[in-house]
Amino acid sequence: MLTQHQEILYQLLIEIADICTEHNISYGIGSDTLLGAISINSMLPESHTISVYMKSNDYYKFIEICSKKCERTNHRFLDCRETNEFCTNSFARYVNTKTTLIDKHNLITGDKAGIGVDIYCLDNVRNHKNDAEHYYKKLRLYCDFLNNSKNYSIPYEDNKFSYLFNKAKGKVVSKESILQSLESNLEKFNNYNCNFYMVREPSLPVCIPKKIVGSFNSIVTIAGRKFRTFENPYSYLSIIYGEEWMYQNSPKNTDDTLILNKKTTYENIKSELYNFIDKDDLDKKYNSKKNFDFLTEKQGLKVQDFRSKIELIGKSLEDHNFLRSKNDEIEKSIEEENYNKLSEIFSEYIKNQSSKKLIGSKDLDNIYRYHHPLLIKIDPEYYEAVVLTLFHTSRIDKAKRFIQVYSYHFKKTIVMKVVEENIFHYKKALVLIDENKFDRAITLLDKLLKKYPKNISFIKLKIYCLLKSFFADDHTVEIKGLINLGLEMFPNDGDLLKYQNELLINDDLEKAILGYIDAYFKTDNIITKREIRYTLDKHLDTLIKDTHNIDFLDRLLLILNDDFRLYNKKFQLMNNEIEQTEGRERKAKKQYDFVYYLVNLRYKYKEKFAQNIFSKTETTISQWYHNIVKGICNNEFITCVSAEIINCTDFNKLSMILDNIDSHMVNLDIGDINYLYCLILKSHVLRKIGEFQKSSKILIQVAKENKDPYLTIVIKKDFLGEINCIYRELTSSTEHIYDSSFDSKISAKKINEKEKSDEKTVYDFYTDRIKGIYPSVLNFLEIITKVGLITVQQRNDFVKDLSIDESSTFNKETAETLYNLTSQIQI
């Protein structure tokens, strides 16, 4: 399921794809967007961007067509240098102008700061090395001029004199003419037939071969819709993320977002912010700091290096002594080729040496350290053993990087040179597989396996090739032998378990499916996970036809979590279970569990319910809630109103229901179960119309007065909902997300008083709101202890562990601890 933010991005992507299709423009999705499409046919849960790539001719054609279309379309803008003279990006962004996405680099700029899709231009270069290096050097200089708030060249230690010269030149000629001159350097080969493309974005310093891009003819699916991508998508992802890209489960966290709002325009939010920010003064400070950084870059980087090297001395001595103490084990493991054991011994060293602080990465923040890596020094024979361990335990990329780091400080050993050569052949095999040349890939892998018969990466890749090739049936015995060899070394390897069950599926479907489910949770390989999901989906109707096992369905739902065939079957089994349950109280509990599950499910998949994909849900919820209430209070008015509330979202209708409840309560005895249940109904209605404080206070009143065991079930569930709400508000609001629900509450205060000391964060707002409902954590604990949600011992431990007293109010820590304490409760 897409988040609300992702749904906005997804709609923008559809519009881009439609424009490209209509006007014969080639495009391809990439980066995290492609990773999500290949792994889960959707966007990765943590992804907050969509990336689209176009060749330069198509890029400018798209700008021309899309910018005209935006003039005729509400709330859309194509933000780029050609349409906005104040744009500070080297790429285009197709923006929803009704929304806000402000980061620290466009806080004071003229960019259209709404949620948008990034569209990158691919420029031609002639060769992989010299032209590529020259291109990105010019691109960094260009981007340094575009945006004062970010440093592009300093981490690379270049463009110092060019930048300062052009800055001085800017006092004589316009900034625009300087930018046009720099831009022409980036486009000088675009009319030539070249073999490589460069991405016009300095944070993506990659050179992509022309054959990988092709004409963007490959197709992937995102949320049910097909989109175009690179000709050889796997090879592209290898360039972006490395050869082990299939283990890249989530995007790198480079989010500089300060303000994100899906309903308020960025113009409104920026105008409010500028009451407290002197943007001209801030721009001058950015400019001065950038000039100073360029002038002192060498000294600053040297000081940084000196400090890091001092810190390394102690670490090197510590690791050296530890490995010396394990010398006999290391030698024995090398002799036996026991790389599992070596992996355990070297685990701490590998973890420390892999940190970005020591070896950097190819993103802008860590690129200096990437080109100037630091080494925790140990004996050369131990370091060789570390490289071999990585090489033989499916960490090929890391082995290559460790060799690069070593060669920066010392001369490569013969062992390292041999490993590096075989890594090159392994990468060549991956490219051949991406081009569907399985026979050639198998020949290459046979040579590698002859040298390293127990290398798990080579074993798994050959199994994959054999299974995907046209002659798989002729090699069943060989495939089984390779699988067994791999499982002897790595018995819990999910990829190997998946291959094992792939051979079994035609003979014993049930056993194979159980094996597939087990394999799914034992691998991080997104390709393996995708193929398992495909197989389960293919056989799902057969699987669920005769099953009576809810636990089995729940395991399938963890993998196919939006397949309504599974939910339908689960509802059927839950219904049967309820009908077979004896005893009024036990039956009421199971019925309430069922309704609670359905309501949460409906909230999670509200769009799908709205499209009647599961049309019986509304009726089912109402029917079972009706039965529960009837079992508790046997009052026809309350029974009907309860069922009506649970599906009602209309404000006016809810207000009428509230009046009807008040009228009905006049004739009831205070403290009677029907009276108390009416109070609970009032609490539910008030929460639905946004009166959280009144709703919670009524719930507290009922909890104090209730003595009925059946009504306690409802109260416990409601308090679990309260705890979940408190936890969600206080933990999510600490991420600086600007929420529209309190825009009006703080804007007047800020604009009228104009004092920074009176600014409120989202966290402050939620803390104050919860404090108004539950002024004391201790008091809240007493209530949920009284209704039996937690035990007296749990309450006492909670108070002791967090030093709770009468004055303690809810904060992030107390909310998180209470949520963890109650999240596993089964009522």
PyMOL commands that set and color helices and strands:
alter all, ss='L'
color gray80, all
select helices_A, chain A and resi 4-22+31-40+56-71+130-146+154-156+160-169+175-186+210-213+233-241+245-247+266-273+279-295+297-325+327-336+339-353+356-359+364-371+380-392+396-409+414-434+438-451+456-468+472-489+494-504+509-520+526-538+540-545+550-559+564-579+584-604+606-610+617-633+636-647+651-665+673-688+692-705+709-735+740-753+756-758+762-773+777-786+792-801+812-822
alter helices_A, ss='H'
color red, helices_A
select strands_A, chain A and resi 28-30+51-55+76-79+92-96+100-103+115-125+196-199+207-209+218-222+225-229+257-261
alter strands_A, ss='S'
color yellow, strands_A
deselect
rebuild
show_as cartoon
